[in-house]
Amino acid sequence: MAAVTMRLPVAPKTLAPARPRGAEKHMVAPGDTITTDTGYMRGHGTYVEDEKLIASVAGVVERVNKLVCVRALNTRYNGEVGDIVVGRITEVQQKRWKVETNSRLDSVLLLSSMNLPGGELRRRSAEDELAMRDYLQEGDLISAEVQSVFSDGAVSLHTRSLKYGKLGQGVLVQVSPSLVKRQKTHFHDLPCGASVILGNNGFIWIYPTTEQKDEEAGGFTTNLEPVPLSDREVISRLRNCIVALVTQKLMLFDTSILYCYEASLPHKIKDILKPEVMEEIVLETRQRLLDLEG
C-alpha cells in the first residue's frame, strides 16, 4: 500500500508586532464602503453610490492625493510604459510578433523595435522580414520593455537594449502581477548562484547566472550547454520558494526571495511545498522583512 502523509492541526504562529505606520493600506471586498468623504476622486476599482465611494473589486486601497483606487489582488496584467515583462511568442506576422504577456490582449513586438543580431543599427529590409523566424519563432520566451500602451489596452514592446532578448535555459513561474513589487531594476543576480527576471506581468524567469554576458549576439544566441546539477537544484529551490511566497500572499522582490531561499535551506527541495514547511519558511521570511523595515 502507498504511504499516506497526514498533517496534524497546529496552532498558528504570530508575528512580533510591527511598528505602527501612518498610511497603512487596507483590504476591501466588492461592496465595501471605502469612504463617505465627497472630496475624493473615483479611481479604478471603485464606484459612487449615495455619496459613498464603494469598492467594485477585492483588493488593496491605494490613495494618491485625492485619487482613490483599488488594486485588484487577482487580475490580468495592465501594461505601463517602462515595465519589464517576460513573454512568449505566439504568432509571427508581417513585420511584427504577437507575444503572450498575461494581458487581456496579445502584446506586439515590431521588427523595427528590436536589435538586430550583433546590435547592428540600420533600416529593416525585406531580407530581415523574411528572416524573422530565424530571430524569434512560436514558443520562444523573451524579455522586453513596454514601449507604449494602445487605447484598447494592448501593449507595444521593444528589445532595443542588449539586456533584453531571447531567453535560454531556465524555469518560468507564473504568478499574479499584483504580487510583483515595482522596483528600479527587475534583473537580479542572486548570491545563491542563480538569476531571476521579475516581470511586471507576473511571469518570472529563473536561470543560471552566466559568468560572462555575450553582448555581441544582440540577445538572440541562447546557451544550450547542459546545466550542472548544483545549478538545477538552486533553480528548483528558488522556484519552490517563489511558489511558497505566492501561496502565502507575500510580495515578490529580490530581498524576499533571497530571505525565503535562506530559510528553506534546512529542508529538502520537495518538502518546501508541504503546507507546514511553507508556512514556517514564509513566516520566518516575513519576520526578517519586518525586522529590516524596523
N, C-alpha and C positions, 0 to 999 in steps of 0.2 A: 504494500500500500504506500502511496505517496505521502510524504511528510506534510503536515499542515502547520503553518505558522499562525499562532494566536496572539493577540495583543491584549494584555490586561489593562483595565482602566487605571489611569494615574491622574493625580491632581495636577492641574496646570501650574507651571511656574510663573511667577510675577516678576516684572522688571523693577529695577530700582527707580524711584520717582525721578522723572526728568525735571529740569529747571523750567519754571513757567515762562511762557513766551507771550508777547503781546498780541500777535496776529496769528493765532493757531487756526489752521484750516479744519473745516468740519465736513462730515459726510452728510449727504441728503439722499432721500429716496424720491421717486416721482410723486408729486402731490404735496410734498413738504413745503411749508412756508419759509422762505429764506429771510425776508424782511418785510415789514409793513411801512418802512420809510419811503415816501414817494420821491425822495431826492436822488435815488439810484437809477441808473440806466440799465435797460434789459439787454443781456448778452446771450450768447449761445447756451442752449440747455435750460432756458427759463421762459416764463410767460407771465402776463399780468392778468389778475382776476380779482375783482372787488378791491382794487387799490393795494393788492398784495403781490409781491414778487414770489412766484412759485416755481419749484424745480420741475422740469419735464423729463429728466433722466436721472439715473442713480449715479452719483459721482461726488467729486470734491468741489466745494465752493471756492472760487477764486475771485478776488477783488483787485481791480486796477483803478485807483482813484474812485470815481463814481460808477464805474462799469462793473457789473456783477455777472459772472457766467459760471456754469457748472461743467467741469471737465469730466466726461463720462469715463468710468472705470474700464468698460469693455466696449471698444468701438473700433471702427476702421481707421486707418491712418489718414489724417488730413494734412496734406503737404504744406510746408512753409519754405520760403526761399532760404537757401543756405543749409537746409537739413542734410545730414549724411544718411544715405539709405543703402540697404543691400537688397538686390532684386534678382529675379530670374527671367531670362529671355523667353518669351512665349511665342513670338512671331517675328519673322524678317519681312519687312515691307519695302516699298520703294523709298530709298534714302533715309530709312528710319527702322528702328527696332521697337517692338512693343515689349514692355517689361512689367512683370507682376511685382508690385511693391506693397501688397496688403492694403491697397486703397480701394475705393468704390469703383474706380475706373482704372484701366491699364495706363501705366506711365509710358512716356515716349522718350526715346534716345535718338536724336537726329545724327545722321552721318557727319554733319558739319559741327556737331557739338562734342566730338571726341578727338583724342590724339591719334594720329596715325602711328603705325609701328615705327619705333625709333624716335618718336617725338618730332617727326618732320612737320614743318609748317608750310602748307601750300593749299591751293584750292582743290576741292574734291573733284575728281574726273569720273568719266564713265567707267574707267577700269576699276576705280575704287568701289563704285556701286556694284559692279559685277563680283568683286571680291569680298562683299560684306560677310558672307558665311565663313570666310577664312578668318575674319576677326572675331565675330560672335555668331553663334547659332543657337537654335532652340535648346533649352535646358541649361545653358551656361549661366553661372552666377556671376554677378558684377557688383562692385561698389561704386557709388556715384554720388553726386551732389545735386540738390534740387536747384534748377536754374530759374524756373518760373512756374506759376500756377495759373492755369486757364480759368475762365469764368465758370465752367461746369465742374471744376474741382480736379480735373486731370492735371498731372504733373509732368513737366518737361525736365529732363535730366541732362547733365553734362559730365564728361570724364576728362576734362582738359588738363587736369593735374596728373603727374606721374604716380601719385599715391593712390589714385583710383584705377579701375580697370577690371580685368577678368580675374576671378578668384580661382585658386588651385585646389589643393587638398586641405580638407578641414571638415568641420561639423556645423550644420546650420540648425539653430534653435529658433522657433517661432514663439513669440510672447505677445502680450498686449502692448501696443505702443504707449499706453499711459504709464507703464511701469519702467520705461527707459528715461532716465534723468537727462535733461538737456545740459550739455557741458561745452566748453570751448573746443575740445577735441574728443572724437569718438573712436580714435585708433589708439589702442593701449597695448604696449608690450609688458606683460606681467612678469614679475621676477621669478615666477614658478616655471618659466620656460615655454610659455605659450602666449599667443597674442589674441586679442578679441577686437572685433569691429561691432560697436553697439549702434546698430541702425535705428534712427528715429522712428522708422516704420515698424519696429518690433521684430525685425529679422536680425539675429545675432550670429556672427560668423566667428568660430573658434578655429585657430590654425597654428601650426608650429612656428615659432619665431625663427626667422631666417637670419643667418649671421651677416650676410651682405645682401643688399637690395639691388636687384638688376633693373636699373632705370633706363637702359638703352633700348629695351624692348617695347617701351611705351605702355606697359601694362597688359600685354597680350601673350606673353610667354609664361606658361604655368610649369611649376616644378612637379614632375610626376615620379620622382625617385621614391622608393619605399620609406615610409616614416618609421623611425625606430620605436620599439615597444615602449620605452620610457616616455617618449613624447605622446604616444597614443594614450597611455594611462593618465597623463596630465590633462590631456584634452577631454577624456571621458569623465574625469573627476570634475573639471570645470563645468562640463555640460550638466552633470547631475546637480552641482551646486546651484547653477542658474535655475534649473527646474525647481529646486527646493525653495529658492528665494521667491520665485514667481508663485508657487503654491501658497506661501505664507504672505503674499502681497507686500513684499519689501522692494523698494526702488532699486533698479539695477544701474550701477556705475562702477568704475574701476575699484574703488575702495571697498564697497560692499561685497563685490565678487571675490576680491582677494581675502578679506576677513572670513568669508564663508569657506573659501578653499582651505585656509589655515585651520579653521575649526573642524573641518571634515577629515583632517589627516589621521586622527586616531582610528577612523573607521574604514572599512573596505569600500571600494568604489560602488559596488552593487548595493551595499547597505545604506547608502546615503538616501535612497528613495523610499526607505521604510519610514512610515509616518512618525514613529517615536524618535528616530535619529534625525529626521528632517526638522522636527520641532526643536530638538536640542541644539543643533548647529545654527539654526536661524535665530534662536533666542540668544545664543552667545554672540552672533554677529550683530544683532540689534543692540545688545548691551554695549558692545565695543564702539558702535557708531554713536550711541548716546554719550558715552564717556569722551569720545573725540569732540563732539559738539560742545560738551560742558567744559 
